Amino acid sequence: MAGTRIEKTVVAYLDNDDSPDITNPIHSTEVAKAYGFNGPLVGGVTVWGWATDTILEALGEGWLEDGWAEYSFRQPTFPGDTLTVRATLTGLIPASPAESWKVEMINESGDVCVAGTVGLGKAPWLHELTKPRSMTPAGESDSKGPLTLENAEIGKDWSAMELELSPETAKDFIAQKQHTGNPLFVGAKAIAHPSWTAGWAEKLLRHNFAVPSSMHTRSRVQHHRRIPVGTTVIGGAHLLDAYERKAHHFASYDVLLVDQAGVALAQLRHWTIFKIATVEERAKIVN
């Protein structure tokens, strides 16, 4: 039985090649510094994934099949940062017998890089999530264009995609992005790591649009079932909004993941910057 506070530490690492030729080059030194950052940004869902063992200690394995999380990224995480992962029991959720935990990921300077809340059962905001109707997988277009504020079709579904969680995919994901020996996520009977599930939102963004660089800023995730290795997952997305803030261009959209039988596996609401403002564009806002 978990107490009321749990702490673990992790040293951040880059989970991709430090090259501007990767899918999202904001995670490379060259491109991140061109945007004014001190170094390559570690991917958001990777960072959040490092909190998994802490969350499981607080809530148990049931969180992976009937649990939820809501989290936001307040400061970038860079390779080499030492993060304290702190979970604190906050009490009962209104109108629910379930408990919630506050989860923070704090760097050595005392900055809260990630702040979130997790709980068991159905999230209090689950009813707000939209289920896309377009769930027939389509191949990635060779002629897809960029997402812009002008062409963003608010209230429309994007093209769905499918991907098998093969043993090789699961093994490579853990080896590259999570470095965990947790038996839940390794071996022949492994299940999908929650970071892999959350990563579908950015996959769907790039399945539909040519996005040079993006920055994940916030997420809501509702787990409905465990996803065993060998499952073919189909994901669809529904665009909620696209807007400008502090010169950045943001999008928010809902994601539904189902298996081949159409059984719901997870739902997400995702916020991302799909056009990162340059140093010069940000300076104009400040001045």
N, C-alpha and C positions, 0 to 999 in steps of 0.2 A: 504494500500500500504506500503510495507516494505521500510525502509530507506536504507542507504548504509552500515550499520553495526548493527548486532544483537548479543546480548550476553545473555546466560543463564548459570546456574550452575547446576551441579549434583554431588552427592556424590556416588562414585563407591561402588558397592556391589557384592558379589560373587553370581552368579546365579545358583549354583549347590551345592550339598553336598561337604563339604571339606573332601573328602575321596579318597584314591588312587584307589578305586574300580570303579570309574566313567569311562565313555567312553573315555574321554581324561584327564588323571590324571595330566597333566601339570597345570590344574586348581585346584590342591589341594596343600596344604602347604607341605606335605611330599615329593611329587615328585618334585615340583618346587624348593624347597630348595636343593634337591639332584642334580639338574642341575645348582645350583649356584644363583638362584633368591632369593630375600628377602622374598617372600611370594607367594601365589597362584596367577597366572595370570588370570585376568578376560578375558573371551572369546572375541575375536576381533569383531565378528559381534554384540555381545551384546553391547560392548562399542560404536561401530559406531551407533547402533540403538538409543542410547541416544541423538544423534544429530538430530533425526527425526523432533521433534517439531520446532527446529530452522530452519531446511531446509524448512519445510512447511510454516513457517512464511515468509521466503524469496521468495519462488517460488510458493506457493499455492498448493492446492490438486492435480492439474494437473500433478505434478511431479511424483505421484504414478502410473500414467497410461501412461505417455509419458515424461519421464525424465530420467536422468542418474546421475551416481556418479562414481568418481574415487578416491580412498583413500589408504593410506599406514600407517602402524603402525611403529612408530619410537622409541617409548619407551613403556615398559610394563605398564599396568594399574593394580594397586593393590586395593583390597577392602579397603575402607576408604579414598582413594584419592578424593580430591575435584577437579573436572574438570570444567574449564571454556570452554563452547562451544561457539565459536566465528565464525560468518559468516560475510564475508566482500565482498561487491559487487566489482567484478574485471573488469566489462565491457562487451563488446560484444565479442562473440565467432567468430573467423575468418571465413569468408564465411557464416555467419549465423546471422539472426536478433535477436537471443536469447542472453540473458545475462547469465553470469556465476558467481558463488559465490565461494570464497575460504572458506573452513571450517577447523577450527583448534580446537583441544581439548587439553587444556593446564592444567597441574597439578599445585599444589600450589607452586612447586619449580621453575615454569616457563618453564618446559620442554614440548615441543610439543609432545604429545603422539600419536596423530593422525593428519594427514594432508591430505586434500582432496579438490576436486573441484566438484561442482554440477551444473546442468543446465537443462533446459527444452528442449523437442524435442529429436532428435536423436543425440547421442554422436558423436563427430568428429572421434572417433576410431571404431564406430560400424561395419564398413565394414571389419575390421580386425578380427572380431570374427568368429570362425568356428562353424557351426551347425552340431552336431553329427548326423549321419544317423541312428545309432542304438538306436531307441526310443521305442522298445518293452520291457515293464517291465519284469524283471526276479527276482525271489526270491533270497535272500541273501544266498550264498553258505556256507555250514557248514565246508568246507575244504579250504576256501580262505587263501592264504598265504600273506606274507608281500610284500609291494612295495619296490623294491630295485633299485639301479642304473643299475644293471645288467639285471633285468627282465622287466624294464620299456619299453613298446612298444610305442615308439614315433610315433605319427600319427595315433594311433588306438583309436577306441571308447571303452568306458567301458560299462559294463552292466547297463541298465537303471533301475530305480525304480519308484514306484508310492506311493503316500501318500495323503490321504484325509485331507483337512483342515476342520476337523469337528468342531462343536461349542466347544467341550471339549478341542480339541487340541489348538484352538485359545485362549480360556480362560486360560488354563494352561500356555501357552507361555507368555501371558501378565503378569500373576500373578508372574511367576518365573523370567522372563528375562528382562521385560521392565517397569513394575510398572507404566504404564501410564493410565490416565483416559480419554485420547483422544477418543471421541465418534466414530471416524473412525475405531478404533481397538477393541472396546468392544461392547457387545450386540448381538442381533439376526441378525443384518444386518452388522456385522463387516466385514472388509476386512483384508487380510494378512498384518502384519507389515513388512516393508522393511527388518528388521533384520531377520525375518523368511525366507524371500525369499533368502537373501544372505547366510543364513546358509545351503542351499542345497548343496553347493560345498563340505563342509566337510562331509555331510551325504553321498554323492556319493563316496567320497574317502573311507569311512569305509564300504560302501555297497560292494565295490569291493576288499578291502584289509584289512588285519589285521594290524592296525597301533597303536602301543602302546601309543604314544603321538605325537601331532603335534602342530605347531604354525602358524597361519594365518598371513601373512605378507603384503598382498596387494590385492586389488580387483578393478575390473571394473564391473559396473552393469548398464544394460539398462532395464528400466521398459517399457513393451509394453501395459499392461492392469492391472487394479486392479484385485485382486484375492479374490472373495467373499467367505465367510464361506460356506462350502458345496461343494467346488470345489475339484475334484480329480486331483492332479497335478502329471505329469510324468516328470521326469528329466533324461537327458542323459549327458554324458561328453565325451570330446575328448582330449586326452593327447597331449600336445604341446612339453613339454621338461621336462627333469629330469637332475639335475646337482648338483655338490658340490660347496659350497662357504663357506669359513671360517669354514670348517669341518662339516657344516650342509648339509643335503641332501634336495634339493628343488624339487618341481614339480610345473609346471604351466599347467593349462588345462581350456578349455572352457566348459561352461554348458548352456544347453537350457532347459527351463521349458515350458511345454505346458499343456493345459487342455485335457480332454478325447476326444474332437473333433479335437485335433491337432493344436489348435489355440495358437500361441506363447504368453506367459505371461511375460517372462523375459529372458535375456541372461546375462551371467557372464563370466568374465575371472578371474581366481583365482590363487594366488600364495601362497604356503604353504611350511613350513619345515616339511617333513614327517619323518625325522630322526634327532632329536635334538642332537647336539654334546654334549658330557659330558664336565665337567669342565677340565678334563685332556686332552681331544682331542682339546679343544679350546686353552689350554695353549701351546700345541705343535705348533699351527699355529702362535701364538704371538711370541714364542721363535725361 
